[in-house]
Amino acid sequence: MANYVHTCPPSAGWDWLMQGVQLFRKKPGEMFLFGNTYLFIILFIGVLIPFVGAAAVAIASPALGFGIMLAGKMGQQGLRVGPSVLFTAFNQDNRKHLQSLITLGAIYTACFALIRLLAYLALGAQPTMTVEDFQKADPATSAAFMEYTVLYMLFVGVSSIPVLLAFWFAPVLVVWHNMKPMQALFSSWVAVWRNKSSFLIYGMGWLILGIGFSSVFVVLFTLLGLPAPFVSALNMMCVALVMAVSLCTFYPTYKAVFEHDPTA
């Protein structure tokens, strides 16, 4: 365990969100570029490169997670935050921690592979949906496809929560607290569990603000009668903005839980 784990009030969850918004307002250009670099990695490497890309992104996630936390800390200290900060864990200075971060990545990948396997065992194979089916707009096929998709997303989403919480602080505990991978996972889980009310508010606020922001702009763009491709492009920009702001909220969670002065 880390030397000191602070238990925050539930309202701290909202404070973390607001601190992230303030950081983005302080450095909009830097944080937007930083967030888009992370989004690019997820979309164009994790999605567009079958199997290999997704596995590579999953294994590298803890190392990138440390970069996100470090970017938030640097931003709050007034330092310049460039896209290269995302890859700080791969620098020579942090080479001694890289093996532990890769180990965390392997565990992270295995956890999500297991979740997908359980989803397959519980829901079965995904119904096939061809281009012809979309063109024919067959109600039965479309309904079965949508039902499976919703159930799959719910199953994976709920099952992923314990994994995400265990990994939330693990990368920085490895680098900044010199913990071994399993010790970091355990400490991260305990820290989040002690602050579960704060994280509940944080997660709900993050979800509502993110979805609400994108939805409002999509509806507005549609009502203005803009062409569908243009609306899609603007919606992607909204997603990129939400991503950038959300990444700014990560470090405030660590600062409140692990950098709190118990004598204050």
C-alpha positions as CSV (number, residue, x, y, z in Angstrom):
1,M,0.0,0.0,0.0
2,A,1.0,3.6,-0.5
3,N,2.0,5.4,2.6
4,Y,-1.2,7.4,2.9
5,V,-4.6,7.0,1.2
6,H,-7.0,9.8,1.8
7,T,-10.7,9.2,1.9
8,C,-12.5,12.0,0.1
9,P,-16.1,13.2,0.5
10,P,-18.5,12.3,-2.3
11,S,-18.4,15.9,-3.5
12,A,-14.8,15.5,-4.4
13,G,-15.9,13.6,-7.5
14,W,-17.5,16.7,-8.9
15,D,-14.4,18.8,-7.8
16,W,-12.2,16.5,-9.9
17,L,-14.3,17.2,-13.0
18,M,-14.2,20.9,-12.4
19,Q,-10.4,20.8,-11.9
20,G,-10.1,19.0,-15.2
21,V,-12.2,21.7,-16.9
22,Q,-10.1,24.4,-15.4
23,L,-6.9,22.8,-16.6
24,F,-8.3,22.5,-20.1
25,R,-9.3,26.2,-20.0
26,K,-5.8,27.0,-18.9
27,K,-4.1,25.1,-21.7
28,P,-6.7,24.4,-24.4
29,G,-4.4,24.1,-27.3
30,E,-1.9,21.8,-25.6
31,M,-4.5,19.6,-23.9
32,F,-6.6,19.3,-27.0
33,L,-3.6,18.1,-29.1
34,F,-2.6,15.8,-26.3
35,G,-6.1,14.3,-26.1
36,N,-6.3,13.9,-29.8
37,T,-3.0,12.0,-29.9
38,Y,-4.5,9.5,-27.4
39,L,-7.7,9.3,-29.4
40,F,-5.7,8.8,-32.6
41,I,-3.9,5.8,-31.0
42,I,-7.2,4.3,-29.9
43,L,-9.0,4.7,-33.2
44,F,-6.4,4.3,-35.9
45,I,-4.2,1.7,-34.2
46,G,-6.6,-0.1,-31.9
47,V,-9.5,-0.2,-34.3
48,L,-8.2,-0.1,-37.9
49,I,-5.4,-2.7,-37.4
50,P,-7.2,-6.0,-36.8
51,F,-6.2,-8.0,-33.7
52,V,-2.6,-6.8,-33.6
53,G,-3.5,-3.1,-33.1
54,A,-6.1,-3.8,-30.4
55,A,-3.6,-6.0,-28.5
56,A,-0.8,-3.5,-28.8
57,V,-3.0,-0.7,-27.5
58,A,-4.2,-2.8,-24.6
59,I,-0.7,-3.8,-23.6
60,A,0.5,-0.2,-23.8
61,S,-2.5,1.2,-21.9
62,P,-0.8,1.3,-18.5
63,A,2.2,3.1,-19.9
64,L,0.0,5.5,-21.7
65,G,-2.1,5.9,-18.5
66,F,1.0,7.1,-16.7
67,G,1.6,9.6,-19.4
68,I,-2.0,10.9,-18.9
69,M,-1.5,11.4,-15.2
70,L,1.9,13.0,-15.8
71,A,0.4,15.4,-18.3
72,G,-2.2,16.5,-15.8
73,K,0.4,17.1,-13.1
74,M,2.6,19.1,-15.5
75,G,-0.4,21.1,-16.6
76,Q,-1.3,22.0,-13.1
77,Q,2.3,23.1,-12.5
78,G,2.2,25.4,-15.5
79,L,4.6,23.3,-17.5
80,R,4.2,22.8,-21.2
81,V,2.4,19.6,-22.2
82,G,3.2,18.2,-25.6
83,P,2.0,14.9,-27.2
84,S,5.3,13.3,-26.4
85,V,4.4,13.4,-22.7
86,L,2.0,10.5,-23.4
87,F,5.0,8.3,-24.2
88,T,7.1,9.3,-21.2
89,A,7.0,5.8,-19.7
90,F,9.1,4.6,-22.7
91,N,11.9,7.1,-22.0
92,Q,15.3,6.2,-20.7
93,D,14.5,7.7,-17.3
94,N,11.6,5.4,-16.7
95,R,13.1,2.3,-18.3
96,K,13.4,0.6,-14.9
97,H,9.6,0.7,-14.6
98,L,8.8,-0.3,-18.1
99,Q,8.8,-4.0,-17.5
100,S,6.3,-3.6,-14.6
101,L,4.1,-1.4,-16.9
102,I,4.2,-4.0,-19.7
103,T,3.3,-6.7,-17.1
104,L,0.3,-4.6,-16.1
105,G,-0.6,-4.3,-19.8
106,A,-0.5,-8.0,-20.2
107,I,-2.8,-8.5,-17.2
108,Y,-5.0,-5.8,-18.6
109,T,-5.2,-7.5,-22.0
110,A,-5.9,-10.9,-20.4
111,C,-8.7,-9.4,-18.2
112,F,-10.5,-8.0,-21.2
113,A,-10.0,-11.1,-23.2
114,L,-11.7,-13.1,-20.4
115,I,-14.5,-10.6,-20.3
116,R,-15.1,-11.0,-24.0
117,L,-15.0,-14.8,-23.7
118,L,-17.6,-14.6,-20.9
119,A,-19.8,-12.4,-23.1
120,Y,-19.6,-14.9,-25.9
121,L,-20.5,-17.8,-23.5
122,A,-23.4,-15.8,-22.0
123,L,-24.8,-14.2,-25.2
124,G,-23.6,-16.5,-28.0
125,A,-22.1,-15.4,-31.3
126,Q,-23.0,-12.1,-32.7
127,P,-25.8,-12.2,-35.4
128,T,-24.5,-11.6,-38.9
129,M,-25.4,-8.4,-40.5
130,T,-24.4,-7.9,-44.1
131,V,-24.6,-4.8,-46.3
132,E,-27.6,-6.4,-48.1
133,D,-29.4,-6.7,-44.8
134,F,-28.9,-3.0,-44.1
135,Q,-30.1,-2.1,-47.6
136,K,-33.2,-4.4,-47.3
137,A,-33.8,-3.0,-43.8
138,D,-35.2,-6.3,-42.6
139,P,-36.9,-5.6,-39.2
140,A,-36.2,-9.0,-37.7
141,T,-32.5,-9.0,-38.6
142,S,-32.0,-5.4,-37.6
143,A,-33.8,-6.0,-34.2
144,A,-31.7,-9.1,-33.4
145,F,-28.5,-7.3,-34.3
146,M,-29.3,-4.2,-32.2
147,E,-30.5,-6.3,-29.2
148,Y,-27.3,-8.3,-29.2
149,T,-25.2,-5.2,-29.6
150,V,-26.9,-3.5,-26.6
151,L,-26.7,-6.6,-24.4
152,Y,-23.0,-7.1,-25.4
153,M,-22.1,-3.5,-24.6
154,L,-23.9,-3.7,-21.2
155,F,-22.3,-6.9,-20.3
156,V,-18.8,-5.8,-21.2
157,G,-19.3,-2.3,-19.7
158,V,-20.4,-3.6,-16.3
159,S,-17.8,-6.4,-16.2
160,S,-15.1,-3.9,-17.1
161,I,-15.7,-1.6,-14.1
162,P,-13.7,-3.7,-11.5
163,V,-10.8,-4.0,-13.9
164,L,-10.7,-0.3,-14.7
165,L,-10.8,0.6,-11.1
166,A,-8.0,-1.8,-10.2
167,F,-5.9,-0.2,-13.0
168,W,-6.9,3.4,-12.3
169,F,-3.9,4.3,-10.1
170,A,-1.8,1.2,-10.8
171,P,0.6,2.8,-13.4
172,V,1.5,5.8,-11.3
173,L,1.9,3.6,-8.2
174,V,4.4,1.6,-10.2
175,V,6.4,4.6,-11.3
176,W,6.0,7.1,-8.5
177,H,5.7,4.7,-5.6
178,N,8.0,1.9,-6.9
179,M,5.4,-0.8,-6.5
180,K,5.4,-4.2,-8.1
181,P,2.5,-4.8,-10.5
182,M,0.3,-6.9,-8.2
183,Q,0.9,-4.6,-5.3
184,A,0.0,-1.6,-7.4
185,L,-3.3,-3.3,-8.5
186,F,-4.2,-4.1,-5.0
187,S,-3.4,-0.6,-3.7
188,S,-5.3,1.0,-6.6
189,W,-8.4,-1.1,-5.9
190,V,-8.3,-0.3,-2.1
191,A,-7.8,3.4,-2.8
192,V,-10.8,3.5,-5.2
193,W,-12.9,1.4,-2.9
194,R,-12.3,3.7,0.0
195,N,-13.4,6.6,-2.3
196,K,-16.2,4.7,-4.0
197,S,-18.8,7.5,-3.4
198,S,-16.4,10.1,-4.9
199,F,-15.7,7.9,-7.9
200,L,-19.5,7.2,-8.4
201,I,-20.1,11.0,-8.6
202,Y,-17.1,11.4,-10.8
203,G,-18.1,8.6,-13.2
204,M,-21.7,9.7,-13.4
205,G,-20.7,13.4,-14.0
206,W,-18.2,12.4,-16.6
207,L,-20.8,10.3,-18.4
208,I,-23.6,12.9,-18.3
209,L,-21.4,15.8,-19.3
210,G,-19.7,13.8,-22.1
211,I,-22.8,12.3,-23.6
212,G,-24.9,15.5,-23.0
213,F,-22.3,17.8,-24.7
214,S,-22.1,15.6,-27.8
215,S,-25.8,15.0,-28.0
216,V,-26.7,18.7,-27.8
217,F,-24.4,19.6,-30.6
218,V,-25.5,16.7,-32.8
219,V,-29.2,17.7,-32.4
220,L,-28.3,21.4,-33.0
221,F,-26.3,20.6,-36.1
222,T,-29.1,18.4,-37.4
223,L,-31.8,21.0,-36.8
224,L,-29.7,23.5,-38.8
225,G,-30.0,21.2,-41.7
226,L,-26.3,20.6,-42.2
227,P,-25.3,17.7,-44.5
228,A,-24.9,14.3,-42.8
229,P,-21.1,14.0,-43.5
230,F,-20.6,17.5,-42.1
231,V,-22.6,16.6,-39.0
232,S,-20.5,13.4,-38.6
233,A,-17.3,15.5,-38.8
234,L,-18.5,18.0,-36.3
235,N,-19.6,15.2,-34.0
236,M,-16.1,13.7,-34.2
237,M,-14.7,17.1,-33.1
238,C,-17.1,17.1,-30.1
239,V,-15.9,13.6,-29.2
240,A,-12.2,14.8,-29.5
241,L,-13.0,17.8,-27.2
242,V,-14.7,15.6,-24.6
243,M,-11.8,13.2,-24.7
244,A,-9.3,16.0,-24.1
245,V,-11.2,17.4,-21.2
246,S,-11.8,14.0,-19.6
247,L,-8.1,13.2,-19.7
248,C,-7.5,16.5,-17.7
249,T,-9.6,15.1,-14.9
250,F,-7.4,12.0,-14.2
251,Y,-4.6,13.6,-12.2
252,P,-6.9,15.4,-9.8
253,T,-8.1,12.0,-8.6
254,Y,-4.6,10.9,-7.8
255,K,-3.7,14.2,-6.2
256,A,-6.7,14.1,-3.9
257,V,-6.2,10.5,-2.8
258,F,-2.4,10.2,-2.6
259,E,-1.0,13.7,-2.3
260,H,-3.4,14.9,0.4
261,D,-1.6,16.3,3.4
262,P,-3.1,14.5,6.4
263,T,-1.9,17.2,8.8
264,A,-3.6,20.0,6.8
